[in-house]
Amino acid sequence: MAIRAARWADKDGVAALIADALHPSPLAAWLVPNPQQRHQVLVDVLAIWVEHAMFYGDIYLTDNFTAATVGFHRYRPIPPPANYRIRLGDAAGPHTNRFDLLDSLLSTKQPTEPHYHLAFLAVRPDAQKAGHGTALLTHHRSRLNRIDLPAWTTTPASAEHLLARYGYTPRPPITLPDGPTLHPMRRNAHHGNAMPINTHPVDNRWQDLHT
């Protein structure tokens, strides 16, 4: 299965791919309770983060555009997306507070030391259980081994076993108010440094969804 780095022209397609994968999930329903608005809101918010990853991270996708990973290089502090508050409000509208709350809860768990942040791992629904996610995670693991830094992600319970096969271990879960439970996971660097839990929220904004 061919895997390549995303190009600038791919960014809208990547946002739509992740939205398609996320749309049926309990997290998507919690973020955007209105089913008629849900997909478009997800696409618009994800487009902000996919664009940001072009500057401060990386995006890899299968050549047939069925699966993608989006990561951020948190080797040093990175800024939020340009005009983020305005753009998030325009994208999420009346659902903005849900995205803000998710970000606030996730930021309390994020590591403070330099690390790689796997923000999104998504497989299009009609291509799931065909090895696409496994191929991307194999590629992801080889890149982590080269940079030899810890990694961090957050996932629903259904993806924990898959990430565990690639060296991720669970951290205490996060339960959203009247919503689903998410599972932070970490992967230590080969030299074995443990990853501390952040005791002061950092500006990671809304990321971390895996389907």
Backbone as a printed PyTorch tensor [residue, N CA C, xyz], in Angstrom:
tensor([[[  0.8470,  -1.1850,   0.0000],
         [  0.0000,   0.0000,   0.0000],
         [  0.8830,   1.2360,   0.0000]],

        [[  0.7480,   2.0720,  -1.0150],
         [  1.5930,   3.2630,  -1.1430],
         [  1.1360,   4.3500,  -0.1750]],

        [[  2.0980,   4.9470,   0.5170],
         [  1.8370,   6.0370,   1.4550],
         [  2.7130,   7.2100,   1.0530]],

        [[  2.1530,   8.3960,   1.0320],
         [  2.9130,   9.5760,   0.6250],
         [  2.5760,  10.7590,   1.5260]],

        [[  3.4570,  11.7430,   1.5180],
         [  3.1940,  12.9860,   2.2300],
         [  2.1470,  13.7880,   1.4720]],

        [[  1.2670,  14.4320,   2.2100],
         [  0.2310,  15.2440,   1.5810],
         [  0.8360,  16.5090,   0.9910]],

        [[  0.2360,  16.9610,  -0.0790],
         [  0.5970,  18.2330,  -0.7020],
         [ -0.4520,  19.2830,  -0.3520]],

        [[ -0.1290,  20.5310,  -0.5870],
         [ -1.0530,  21.6200,  -0.2710],
         [ -2.4060,  21.4140,  -0.9500]],

        [[ -2.3930,  20.9180,  -2.1550],
         [ -3.6430,  20.7030,  -2.8930],
         [ -4.5030,  19.6080,  -2.2820]],

        [[ -3.9300,  18.7980,  -1.3790],
         [ -4.6830,  17.7020,  -0.7620],
         [ -5.4590,  18.1300,   0.4700]],

        [[ -5.2110,  19.3400,   0.9960],
         [ -5.6890,  19.6680,   2.3360],
         [ -7.2040,  19.5960,   2.4660]],

        [[ -7.9520,  20.0590,   1.4940],
         [ -9.4120,  20.0020,   1.5890],
         [ -9.9030,  18.5520,   1.5500]],

        [[ -9.2780,  17.7530,   0.7230],
         [ -9.6530,  16.3420,   0.6560],
         [ -9.3390,  15.5940,   1.9340]],

        [[ -8.2180,  15.9330,   2.5870],
         [ -7.8770,  15.3010,   3.8520],
         [ -8.8890,  15.6750,   4.9260]],

        [[ -9.2800,  16.9470,   4.9800],
         [-10.2870,  17.3730,   5.9590],
         [-11.5990,  16.6250,   5.7410]],

        [[-12.0080,  16.4630,   4.4980],
         [-13.2470,  15.7450,   4.2060],
         [-13.1240,  14.2700,   4.5590]],

        [[-11.9570,  13.6760,   4.3030],
         [-11.7270,  12.2640,   4.6440],
         [-11.8800,  12.0460,   6.1510]],

        [[-11.2380,  12.9070,   6.9570],
         [-11.3240,  12.7520,   8.4100],
         [-12.7540,  12.9700,   8.8820]],

        [[-13.4370,  13.9540,   8.3040],
         [-14.8290,  14.2010,   8.6820],
         [-15.7100,  12.9970,   8.3590]],

        [[-15.4950,  12.3770,   7.2090],
         [-16.2630,  11.1890,   6.8460],
         [-16.0510,  10.0730,   7.8710]],

        [[-14.7930,   9.8870,   8.2830],
         [-14.4850,   8.8260,   9.2390],
         [-15.0440,   9.1290,  10.6210]],

        [[-15.0060,  10.3890,  11.0100],
         [-15.4420,  10.7800,  12.3430],
         [-16.9570,  10.8750,  12.4710]],

        [[-17.6410,  11.1640,  11.3930],
         [-19.0670,  11.4970,  11.4290],
         [-19.9390,  10.4950,  12.1810]],

        [[-19.7460,   9.1620,  12.0390],
         [-20.6330,   8.2230,  12.7400],
         [-20.3140,   8.0460,  14.2270]],

        [[-19.2650,   8.6720,  14.7340],
         [-18.7880,   8.3800,  16.0800],
         [-19.5770,   9.1110,  17.1590]],

        [[-19.6030,   8.5750,  18.3870],
         [-20.2290,   9.2780,  19.5080],
         [-19.5960,  10.6460,  19.7750]],

        [[-18.2900,  10.7760,  19.5340],
         [-17.6480,  12.0680,  19.7520],
         [-18.1810,  13.1120,  18.7890]],

        [[-18.3550,  12.7550,  17.5350],
         [-18.9050,  13.6960,  16.5630],
         [-20.3140,  14.1230,  16.9550]],

        [[-21.1220,  13.1650,  17.4270],
         [-22.4850,  13.4990,  17.8560],
         [-22.4730,  14.4140,  19.0710]],

        [[-21.4820,  14.2370,  19.9400],
         [-21.3720,  15.1170,  21.1120],
         [-20.9320,  16.5090,  20.6970]],

        [[-19.9760,  16.6040,  19.7890],
         [-19.4910,  17.9060,  19.3390],
         [-20.5600,  18.6810,  18.5850]],

        [[-21.2980,  17.9860,  17.7290],
         [-22.3200,  18.6420,  16.8920],
         [-23.5910,  17.8060,  16.9890]],

        [[-24.4340,  18.0820,  17.9740],
         [-25.6330,  17.2610,  18.1570],
         [-26.5900,  17.2770,  16.9660]],

        [[-26.6160,  18.3580,  16.2190],
         [-27.5170,  18.4590,  15.0780],
         [-26.9860,  17.6290,  13.9110]],

        [[-27.6570,  16.5240,  13.5470],
         [-27.1180,  15.6470,  12.4960],
         [-27.0740,  16.3140,  11.1280]],

        [[-27.9630,  17.2840,  10.8690],
         [-27.9570,  17.9680,   9.5810],
         [-26.7380,  18.8850,   9.4310]],

        [[-26.2420,  19.4130,  10.5420],
         [-25.1020,  20.3260,  10.4920],
         [-23.7710,  19.6110,  10.7140]],

        [[-23.8060,  18.4030,  11.2270],
         [-22.6040,  17.7610,  11.7600],
         [-21.4700,  17.6460,  10.7470]],

        [[-21.7360,  17.0930,   9.5880],
         [-20.6540,  16.8310,   8.6480],
         [-19.9820,  18.1250,   8.2010]],

        [[-20.7640,  19.1280,   7.8640],
         [-20.1700,  20.3810,   7.3800],
         [-19.3610,  21.0720,   8.4590]],

        [[-19.8610,  21.0600,   9.7040],
         [-19.1010,  21.6620,  10.7990],
         [-17.7760,  20.9260,  10.9750]],

        [[-17.8050,  19.6070,  10.9490],
         [-16.5660,  18.8420,  11.0940],
         [-15.5860,  19.1750,   9.9830]],

        [[-16.0550,  19.2110,   8.7430],
         [-15.1660,  19.5390,   7.6250],
         [-14.5380,  20.9140,   7.8250]],

        [[-15.3480,  21.8930,   8.2170],
         [-14.8460,  23.2610,   8.3360],
         [-13.8400,  23.4050,   9.4790]],

        [[-14.1070,  22.7530,  10.6130],
         [-13.1550,  22.8370,  11.7320],
         [-11.8910,  22.0520,  11.4090]],

        [[-12.0490,  20.8870,  10.8490],
         [-10.8770,  20.0810,  10.5000],
         [ -9.9940,  20.7830,   9.4810]],

        [[-10.5890,  21.5420,   8.5790],
         [ -9.7990,  22.2550,   7.5740],
         [ -8.8070,  23.2110,   8.2250]],

        [[ -9.1870,  23.8030,   9.3590],
         [ -8.2730,  24.7020,  10.0780],
         [ -7.0400,  23.9390,  10.5300]],

        [[ -7.2550,  22.7410,  11.0920],
         [ -6.1510,  21.9750,  11.6600],
         [ -5.3140,  21.2820,  10.6010]],

        [[ -5.9300,  20.8460,   9.5300],
         [ -5.1680,  20.2470,   8.4430],
         [ -4.2330,  21.2940,   7.8300]],

        [[ -4.7410,  22.4810,   7.6180],
         [ -3.8920,  23.5650,   7.1090],
         [ -2.7480,  23.8650,   8.0820]],

        [[ -3.0530,  23.9020,   9.3820],
         [ -2.0280,  24.1970,  10.3870],
         [ -0.9330,  23.1270,  10.3830]],

        [[ -1.3200,  21.8770,  10.1720],
         [ -0.3320,  20.7960,  10.1440],
         [  0.6100,  20.9130,   8.9540]],

        [[  0.1690,  21.5740,   7.8970],
         [  1.0540,  21.7930,   6.7650],
         [  2.2610,  22.6510,   7.1560]],

        [[  2.0870,  23.5050,   8.1490],
         [  3.1520,  24.4070,   8.5860],
         [  3.8990,  23.8860,   9.8170]],

        [[  3.2030,  23.1840,  10.7050],
         [  3.7890,  22.8180,  11.9980],
         [  3.7550,  21.3140,  12.2800]],

        [[  3.5990,  20.5200,  11.2570],
         [  3.5460,  19.0850,  11.4680],
         [  3.7020,  18.3450,  10.1630]],

        [[  2.9520,  17.2680,  10.0050],
         [  3.0050,  16.4900,   8.7720],
         [  1.6870,  15.7600,   8.5790]],

        [[  1.4230,  15.4240,   7.3470],
         [  0.2320,  14.6630,   6.9650],
         [  0.6770,  13.5820,   5.9960]],

        [[  0.2760,  12.3540,   6.2800],
         [  0.5510,  11.2440,   5.3780],
         [ -0.7590,  10.5700,   5.0300]],

        [[ -0.8620,  10.1000,   3.7890],
         [ -2.0930,   9.4540,   3.3570],
         [ -1.7870,   8.3260,   2.3940]],

        [[ -2.7230,   7.3980,   2.3160],
         [ -2.6050,   6.3370,   1.3340],
         [ -2.8340,   6.9230,  -0.0490]],

        [[ -2.1820,   6.3330,  -1.0260],
         [ -2.2440,   6.8850,  -2.3680],
         [ -3.6520,   6.8810,  -2.9440]],

        [[ -4.5010,   5.9880,  -2.4530],
         [ -5.8800,   5.9530,  -2.9430],
         [ -6.8160,   6.8480,  -2.1230]],

        [[ -6.2370,   7.6600,  -1.2210],
         [ -6.9810,   8.6640,  -0.4620],
         [ -8.0700,   8.0520,   0.4190]],

        [[ -7.7730,   6.8860,   0.9990],
         [ -8.7480,   6.2440,   1.8790],
         [ -8.4120,   6.4080,   3.3510]],

        [[ -7.1780,   6.8170,   3.6850],
         [ -6.7740,   6.9220,   5.0840],
         [ -5.6740,   7.9720,   5.2060]],

        [[ -5.5970,   8.5790,   6.3950],
         [ -4.6070,   9.6320,   6.6050],
         [ -4.2400,   9.7340,   8.0770]],

        [[ -3.0210,  10.1970,   8.3280],
         [ -2.6110,  10.6190,   9.6610],
         [ -2.2320,  12.0850,   9.5960]],

        [[ -2.5310,  12.7990,  10.6830],
         [ -2.1450,  14.2040,  10.8220],
         [ -1.4200,  14.3400,  12.1510]],

        [[ -0.2120,  14.8650,  12.1230],
         [  0.5700,  15.0050,  13.3450],
         [  1.1800,  16.3860,  13.4620]],

        [[  1.5220,  16.7510,  14.7010],
         [  2.1600,  18.0360,  14.9760],
         [  3.5030,  17.8120,  15.6500]],

        [[  4.4910,  18.6010,  15.2390],
         [  5.8460,  18.5070,  15.7720],
         [  5.9520,  19.4000,  17.0060]],

        [[  5.6280,  18.8410,  18.1420],
         [  5.6860,  19.6290,  19.3740],
         [  7.0630,  19.4730,  20.0240]],

        [[  8.0680,  19.7280,  19.1960],
         [  9.4380,  19.7010,  19.6850],
         [  9.7660,  20.9860,  20.4320]],

        [[  8.9460,  22.0080,  20.1720],
         [  9.0060,  23.2920,  20.8600],
         [  7.5960,  23.8630,  20.7970]],

        [[  7.2620,  24.8870,  21.5740],
         [  5.9040,  25.4350,  21.5050],
         [  5.5620,  25.9020,  20.0930]],

        [[  4.3500,  25.6160,  19.6750],
         [  3.8780,  26.1080,  18.3860],
         [  2.6480,  26.9830,  18.6160]],

        [[  2.4410,  27.9660,  17.7700],
         [  1.3040,  28.8670,  17.9680],
         [  0.0020,  28.2020,  17.5450]],

        [[ -1.1240,  28.7430,  17.9790],
         [ -2.4050,  28.2720,  17.4450],
         [ -2.5510,  28.7090,  15.9970]],

        [[ -3.5070,  28.1540,  15.2660],
         [ -3.7390,  28.6200,  13.8960],
         [ -4.0280,  30.1160,  13.8570]],

        [[ -3.6590,  30.7400,  12.7830],
         [ -3.8890,  32.1810,  12.6250],
         [ -5.3740,  32.5020,  12.7400]],

        [[ -5.6690,  33.5380,  13.5320],
         [ -7.0670,  33.9870,  13.7130],
         [ -7.9770,  32.8470,  14.1750]],

        [[ -7.4420,  32.0120,  15.0660],
         [ -8.1540,  30.7880,  15.4150],
         [ -9.5290,  31.0490,  16.0150]],

        [[ -9.6350,  31.9840,  16.9360],
         [-10.9200,  32.2090,  17.5950],
         [-11.9960,  32.5980,  16.5810]],

        [[-11.6470,  33.4710,  15.6710],
         [-12.6130,  33.9060,  14.6580],
         [-12.9510,  32.7460,  13.7300]],

        [[-11.9290,  32.0380,  13.2910],
         [-12.1540,  30.9450,  12.3410],
         [-12.9380,  29.7970,  12.9750]],

        [[-12.6400,  29.4780,  14.2390],
         [-13.4030,  28.4160,  14.8950],
         [-14.8640,  28.8250,  15.0560]],

        [[-15.1030,  30.0620,  15.4620],
         [-16.4770,  30.5310,  15.5890],
         [-17.2270,  30.4720,  14.2710]],

        [[-16.5470,  30.8570,  13.1910],
         [-17.1840,  30.7930,  11.8720],
         [-17.4690,  29.3450,  11.4650]],

        [[-16.5600,  28.4370,  11.8180],
         [-16.7060,  27.0450,  11.3940],
         [-17.7120,  26.2800,  12.2450]],

        [[-17.6500,  26.4820,  13.5630],
         [-18.4720,  25.6770,  14.4810],
         [-19.7690,  26.3530,  14.8770]],

        [[-19.8440,  27.6690,  14.7470],
         [-21.0700,  28.3820,  15.0710],
         [-21.5360,  28.1150,  16.4940]],

        [[-22.7960,  27.7150,  16.6810],
         [-23.3290,  27.4930,  18.0270],
         [-22.6940,  26.3160,  18.7580]],

        [[-21.8680,  25.5390,  18.0810],
         [-21.2100,  24.3830,  18.7010],
         [-19.8000,  24.7030,  19.1820]],

        [[-19.3950,  25.9570,  19.0660],
         [-18.0250,  26.3410,  19.4100],
         [-17.6640,  25.9570,  20.8420]],

        [[-18.5960,  26.1310,  21.7750],
         [-18.2940,  25.8310,  23.1810],
         [-17.9350,  24.3580,  23.3820]],

        [[-18.5220,  23.4650,  22.5920],
         [-18.1860,  22.0440,  22.7170],
         [-16.7310,  21.7930,  22.3070]],

        [[-16.3120,  22.4230,  21.2240],
         [-14.9310,  22.2730,  20.7810],
         [-13.9660,  22.8800,  21.7990]],

        [[-14.3390,  24.0070,  22.3740],
         [-13.5050,  24.6330,  23.4050],
         [-13.3720,  23.7450,  24.6340]],

        [[-14.4650,  23.1330,  25.0500],
         [-14.4210,  22.2730,  26.2290],
         [-13.5600,  21.0430,  25.9670]],

        [[-13.7020,  20.4520,  24.8000],
         [-12.8670,  19.3010,  24.4510],
         [-11.3970,  19.6840,  24.4980]],

        [[-11.0570,  20.8100,  23.9250],
         [ -9.6690,  21.2610,  23.9440],
         [ -9.1630,  21.4590,  25.3610]],

        [[ -9.9750,  22.0590,  26.1980],
         [ -9.5560,  22.3300,  27.5720],
         [ -9.2660,  21.0370,  28.3220]],

        [[-10.1230,  20.0410,  28.1450],
         [ -9.9230,  18.7690,  28.8380],
         [ -8.6980,  18.0250,  28.3100]],

        [[ -8.4920,  18.0500,  27.0050],
         [ -7.3390,  17.3680,  26.4340],
         [ -6.0300,  18.0280,  26.8390]],

        [[ -6.0350,  19.3510,  26.9490],
         [ -4.7930,  20.0640,  27.2310],
         [ -4.2450,  19.7500,  28.6180]],

        [[ -5.1160,  19.3400,  29.5450],
         [ -4.6300,  19.0060,  30.8880],
         [ -3.8340,  17.7080,  30.9030]],

        [[ -3.9530,  16.9150,  29.8460],
         [ -3.2550,  15.6260,  29.7790],
         [ -2.0240,  15.6620,  28.8780]],

        [[ -1.8990,  16.6910,  28.0890],
         [ -0.8260,  16.7070,  27.0980],
         [  0.5390,  16.8540,  27.7440]],

        [[  1.5460,  16.1380,  27.2350],
         [  2.8950,  16.2320,  27.8020],
         [  3.4850,  17.6390,  27.6700]],

        [[  4.4070,  17.9510,  28.5460],
         [  5.0930,  19.2400,  28.4950],
         [  6.4480,  19.1240,  27.8050]],

        [[  7.0150,  17.9440,  27.7300],
         [  8.3190,  17.7880,  27.0950],
         [  8.1620,  17.6910,  25.5780]],

        [[  9.2440,  17.8700,  24.8260],
         [  9.1620,  17.7230,  23.3730],
         [  8.6200,  16.3490,  22.9820]],

        [[  7.6880,  16.3330,  22.0340],
         [  7.0830,  15.0680,  21.6310],
         [  6.4250,  15.2250,  20.2730]],

        [[  6.0580,  14.1080,  19.6990],
         [  5.2720,  14.0850,  18.4740],
         [  3.8120,  13.8680,  18.8600]],

        [[  2.9300,  14.6790,  18.3090],
         [  1.5130,  14.6240,  18.6490],
         [  0.7390,  14.0460,  17.4650]],

        [[  0.3000,  12.8090,  17.5910],
         [ -0.5600,  12.1920,  16.5820],
         [ -1.9820,  12.6860,  16.8220]],

        [[ -2.3890,  13.6700,  16.0490],
         [ -3.6760,  14.3160,  16.2890],
         [ -4.8390,  13.5630,  15.6560]],

        [[ -4.6440,  13.0360,  14.4460],
         [ -5.7250,  12.3460,  13.7470],
         [ -5.1920,  11.0970,  13.0570]],

        [[ -5.9270,  10.0260,  13.1990],
         [ -5.7400,   8.8130,  12.4110],
         [ -7.1240,   8.4470,  11.9020]],

        [[ -7.3220,   8.5010,  10.6020],
         [ -8.6640,   8.3120,  10.0560],
         [ -8.6390,   7.3930,   8.8500]],

        [[ -9.6410,   6.5240,   8.7780],
         [ -9.8450,   5.6460,   7.6280],
         [-11.2820,   5.8500,   7.1550]],

        [[-11.4360,   6.0710,   5.8660],
         [-12.7730,   6.2690,   5.3260],
         [-13.6520,   5.0570,   5.6600]],

        [[-14.9240,   5.2830,   6.0440],
         [-15.7670,   4.1560,   6.4960],
         [-15.8440,   2.9860,   5.5230]],

        [[-15.8940,   3.2560,   4.2310],
         [-16.0230,   2.1570,   3.2750],
         [-14.7000,   1.4210,   3.0370]],

        [[-13.6190,   1.8730,   3.6930],
         [-12.3190,   1.2180,   3.5280],
         [-11.7900,   0.6500,   4.8340]],

        [[-12.5880,   0.6640,   5.8830],
         [-12.1160,   0.1850,   7.1730],
         [-11.9980,  -1.3430,   7.1820]],

        [[-11.1150,  -1.8220,   8.0810],
         [-10.8280,  -3.2530,   8.2340],
         [-10.2190,  -3.8600,   6.9760]],

        [[ -9.4730,  -3.0220,   6.2440],
         [ -8.7840,  -3.5100,   5.0500],
         [ -7.2750,  -3.2710,   5.1370]],

        [[ -6.7880,  -2.9350,   6.3350],
         [ -5.3530,  -2.7900,   6.5280],
         [ -4.8080,  -1.3980,   6.3210]],

        [[ -5.6700,  -0.4250,   6.0180],
         [ -5.1760,   0.9280,   5.7540],
         [ -4.6150,   1.5860,   7.0200]],

        [[ -5.3460,   1.4660,   8.1290],
         [ -4.8590,   2.0340,   9.3820],
         [ -3.5770,   1.3670,   9.8390]],

        [[ -3.4880,   0.0590,   9.6760],
         [ -2.2790,  -0.6670,  10.0510],
         [ -1.0840,  -0.2030,   9.2280]],

        [[ -1.2850,   0.0060,   7.9340],
         [ -0.1970,   0.4660,   7.0770],
         [  0.2850,   1.8460,   7.5030]],

        [[ -0.6320,   2.7200,   7.8130],
         [ -0.2420,   4.0640,   8.2340],
         [  0.4750,   4.0400,   9.5810]],

        [[  0.0100,   3.2070,  10.5010],
         [  0.6660,   3.1370,  11.8080],
         [  2.0470,   2.4920,  11.7120]],

        [[  2.2380,   1.5640,  10.8120],
         [  3.5690,   1.0010,  10.5860],
         [  4.5170,   2.0800,  10.0830]],

        [[  4.0340,   2.8830,   9.1610],
         [  4.8180,   4.0160,   8.6510],
         [  5.0860,   5.0240,   9.7640]],

        [[  4.0690,   5.2970,  10.5660],
         [  4.1860,   6.2280,  11.6890],
         [  5.2320,   5.7320,  12.6870]],

        [[  5.2200,   4.4580,  13.0120],
         [  6.1800,   3.9010,  13.9690],
         [  7.6120,   4.0250,  13.4660]],

        [[  7.8200,   3.7840,  12.1930],
         [  9.1840,   3.8740,  11.6630],
         [  9.7060,   5.3020,  11.7440]],

        [[  8.8320,   6.2770,  11.5540],
         [  9.2600,   7.6760,  11.6500],
         [  9.5370,   8.0460,  13.1080]],

        [[  8.7170,   7.5810,  14.0360],
         [  8.9690,   7.8440,  15.4510],
         [ 10.2940,   7.2330,  15.8910]],

        [[ 10.5920,   6.0560,  15.4010],
         [ 11.8480,   5.4080,  15.7770],
         [ 13.0540,   6.2120,  15.2950]],

        [[ 12.9060,   6.8730,  14.1610],
         [ 14.0240,   7.6640,  13.6440],
         [ 14.2450,   8.9300,  14.4630]],

        [[ 13.1700,   9.6030,  14.8650],
         [ 13.3540,  10.8470,  15.6120],
         [ 13.6070,  10.5910,  17.0890]],

        [[ 13.2500,   9.3900,  17.5670],
         [ 13.5200,   8.9650,  18.9470],
         [ 12.9900,   9.9580,  19.9750]],

        [[ 11.7390,  10.3740,  19.7930],
         [ 11.0520,  11.2150,  20.7630],
         [  9.7640,  10.5240,  21.1890]],

        [[  9.2740,  10.8310,  22.3810],
         [  7.9790,  10.2670,  22.7770],
         [  6.8530,  10.7970,  21.9000]],

        [[  5.7320,  10.1030,  21.9300],
         [  4.5510,  10.4990,  21.1620],
         [  3.3300,  10.4280,  22.0580]],

        [[  2.3190,  11.1690,  21.6880],
         [  1.0970,  11.2720,  22.4740],
         [ -0.0950,  11.3390,  21.5400]],

        [[ -1.2040,  10.7370,  21.9500],
         [ -2.4210,  10.7780,  21.1560],
         [ -3.6130,  10.5600,  22.0760]],

        [[ -4.8040,  10.7540,  21.5370],
         [ -6.0440,  10.4610,  22.2550],
         [ -6.9630,   9.7120,  21.3070]],

        [[ -7.6300,   8.6800,  21.8050],
         [ -8.3860,   7.8020,  20.9350],
         [ -9.6400,   7.3020,  21.6420]],

        [[-10.6730,   6.9100,  20.8960],
         [-11.7800,   6.1710,  21.5310],
         [-11.3090,   4.7800,  21.9270]],

        [[-12.0700,   4.1410,  22.7850],
         [-11.6820,   2.8200,  23.2930],
         [-11.4860,   1.8090,  22.1660]],

        [[-12.2330,   1.9470,  21.0910],
         [-12.1780,   0.9600,  20.0130],
         [-10.8230,   0.9080,  19.3190]],

        [[-10.0230,   1.9640,  19.4220],
         [ -8.7220,   1.9990,  18.7350],
         [ -7.5580,   1.7160,  19.6710]],

        [[ -7.8140,   1.5420,  20.9730],
         [ -6.7200,   1.3500,  21.9210],
         [ -5.8780,   0.1260,  21.5840]],

        [[ -6.5350,  -0.9900,  21.2550],
         [ -5.7890,  -2.2230,  21.0140],
         [ -4.8780,  -2.0910,  19.8090]],

        [[ -5.3150,  -1.3540,  18.7810],
         [ -4.4920,  -1.1700,  17.5910],
         [ -3.2670,  -0.3140,  17.9070]],

        [[ -3.4700,   0.7940,  18.6060],
         [ -2.3470,   1.6530,  18.9630],
         [ -1.3850,   0.9550,  19.9210]],

        [[ -1.9120,   0.0900,  20.7720],
         [ -1.0500,  -0.6470,  21.6970],
         [ -0.0560,  -1.5300,  20.9460]],

        [[ -0.4520,  -2.0290,  19.7870],
         [  0.4580,  -2.8490,  18.9830],
         [  1.6420,  -2.0520,  18.4630]],

        [[  1.5320,  -0.7280,  18.4860],
         [  2.6000,   0.1360,  17.9770],
         [  3.2770,   0.9110,  19.0940]],

        [[  3.1950,   0.3840,  20.3080],
         [  3.9730,   0.9240,  21.4040],
         [  3.2820,   1.9410,  22.2790]],

        [[  2.0250,   2.2570,  22.0190],
         [  1.2950,   3.2210,  22.8430],
         [  0.7190,   2.5210,  24.0820]],

        [[  0.7770,   3.2070,  25.2020],
         [  0.2240,   2.6750,  26.4470],
         [ -0.8230,   3.6440,  26.9870]],

        [[ -1.8590,   3.1350,  27.6440],
         [ -2.9610,   4.0060,  28.0790],
         [ -2.6010,   4.8900,  29.2550]],

        [[ -3.2300,   6.0510,  29.2770],
         [ -3.1960,   6.9770,  30.3900],
         [ -4.6220,   7.0690,  30.9510]],

        [[ -4.8260,   7.7720,  32.0700],
         [ -6.1870,   7.8730,  32.6160],
         [ -7.1630,   8.4570,  31.5940]],

        [[ -8.3440,   7.8690,  31.4900],
         [ -9.3120,   8.3140,  30.4800],
         [ -9.9250,   9.6720,  30.8110]],

        [[-10.5390,  10.2520,  29.8000],
         [-11.2510,  11.5280,  29.9060],
         [-12.7000,  11.2690,  29.5150]],

        [[-13.6360,  11.5620,  30.3960],
         [-15.0600,  11.4260,  30.0670],
         [-15.6530,  12.8100,  29.8780]],

        [[-16.2110,  13.0450,  28.7130],
         [-16.8210,  14.3350,  28.4090],
         [-18.1710,  14.4460,  29.1140]],

        [[-18.5640,  15.6350,  29.5450],
         [-19.8500,  15.7960,  30.2270],
         [-21.0120,  15.3130,  29.3490]],

        [[-21.7510,  14.3330,  29.8570],
         [-22.8590,  13.7360,  29.0920],
         [-22.4000,  13.2420,  27.7280]],

        [[-21.1610,  12.7940,  27.6610],
         [-20.6180,  12.3770,  26.3730],
         [-19.7390,  11.1560,  26.4890]],

        [[-19.0180,  10.8350,  25.4230],
         [-18.1970,   9.6210,  25.3900],
         [-16.9180,   9.7640,  26.2060]],

        [[-16.2470,   8.6600,  26.3940],
         [-14.9570,   8.6210,  27.0790],
         [-13.8440,   8.5040,  26.0400]],

        [[-12.8270,   9.3250,  26.2060],
         [-11.6540,   9.2990,  25.3420],
         [-10.4600,   8.7690,  26.1210]],

        [[ -9.4800,   8.2510,  25.4020],
         [ -8.3750,   7.5500,  26.0420],
         [ -7.0370,   8.1230,  25.5740]],

        [[ -6.4110,   8.9790,  26.3610],
         [ -5.0460,   9.4090,  26.0430],
         [ -4.0970,   8.2160,  26.0800]],

        [[ -3.1220,   8.2380,  25.1810],
         [ -2.1100,   7.1810,  25.1360],
         [ -0.7540,   7.8150,  24.8470]],

        [[  0.2910,   7.1920,  25.3550],
         [  1.6320,   7.6970,  25.1010],
         [  2.5090,   6.5800,  24.5540]],

        [[  3.5260,   6.9880,  23.8600],
         [  4.5500,   6.0570,  23.3790],
         [  5.8960,   6.6300,  23.7790]],

        [[  6.6330,   5.9200,  24.6000],
         [  7.9270,   6.4100,  25.0520],
         [  8.9650,   6.3190,  23.9500]],

        [[  9.9420,   7.2030,  24.0260],
         [ 11.0870,   7.1120,  23.1220],
         [ 11.8980,   5.8650,  23.4450]],

        [[ 12.7340,   5.4550,  22.5200],
         [ 13.5280,   4.2420,  22.7210],
         [ 14.4820,   4.3660,  23.8950]],

        [[ 14.9210,   5.5990,  24.1740],
         [ 15.8530,   5.7310,  25.2930],
         [ 15.1310,   5.6940,  26.6270]],

        [[ 13.7840,   5.5860,  26.5980],
         [ 13.0380,   5.2530,  27.8040],
         [ 12.5920,   6.4020,  28.6710]],

        [[ 12.7020,   7.6350,  28.2100],
         [ 12.2370,   8.7510,  29.0300],
         [ 10.7260,   8.6800,  29.2090]],

        [[ 10.2610,   8.8130,  30.4320],
         [  8.8210,   8.8500,  30.6860],
         [  8.2750,  10.2140,  30.3050]],

        [[  7.0040,  10.2380,  29.9620],
         [  6.3790,  11.4740,  29.5330],
         [  5.5240,  12.0380,  30.6650]],

        [[  5.8690,  13.2060,  31.2050],
         [  5.0760,  13.7460,  32.3110],
         [  3.7230,  14.2550,  31.8340]],

        [[  2.7690,  14.2320,  32.7400],
         [  1.4680,  14.8230,  32.4570],
         [  1.5490,  16.3210,  32.7140]],

        [[  0.9880,  17.0850,  31.8060],
         [  1.0300,  18.5280,  31.9240],
         [  0.1210,  19.0010,  33.0590]],

        [[  0.6680,  19.7700,  33.9790],
         [ -0.1380,  20.2990,  35.0810],
         [ -0.6310,  21.7000,  34.7940]],

        [[ -0.1940,  22.2900,  33.6750],
         [ -0.6570,  23.6090,  33.2530],
         [ -1.1390,  23.4930,  31.8230]],

        [[ -2.3800,  23.8480,  31.5490],
         [ -2.9090,  23.6680,  30.1980],
         [ -2.0370,  24.3620,  29.1570]],

        [[ -1.8650,  23.7040,  28.0060],
         [ -1.1160,  24.2750,  26.9080],
         [ -2.0850,  24.5760,  25.7750]],

        [[ -1.5980,  25.3420,  24.8200],
         [ -2.4650,  25.8190,  23.7560],
         [ -2.4610,  24.8390,  22.6020]],

        [[ -3.0690,  23.6560,  22.8040],
         [ -3.1170,  22.6980,  21.7100],
         [ -4.4160,  22.7960,  20.9270]],

        [[ -5.3930,  23.5290,  21.4230],
         [ -6.6870,  23.6960,  20.7620],
         [ -7.3080,  22.3390,  20.4540]],

        [[ -8.2070,  22.3240,  19.4910],
         [ -8.9770,  21.0970,  19.2540],
         [ -8.2640,  20.2310,  18.2230]],

        [[ -7.8860,  19.0250,  18.6450],
         [ -7.3030,  18.0630,  17.7480],
         [ -7.8000,  16.6810,  18.1750]],

        [[ -7.0010,  15.6870,  18.1140],
         [ -7.2120,  14.3540,  18.6900],
         [ -8.5530,  13.6640,  18.4520]],

        [[ -8.7000,  13.1430,  17.2860],
         [ -9.8540,  12.2850,  17.0010],
         [ -9.3460,  11.1430,  16.1490]],

        [[ -9.7040,   9.9210,  16.4850],
         [ -9.2640,   8.7760,  15.6950],
         [-10.4780,   7.9230,  15.3400]],

        [[-10.5170,   7.5150,  14.0950],
         [-11.5970,   6.6250,  13.6570],
         [-11.0180,   5.5700,  12.7380]]])
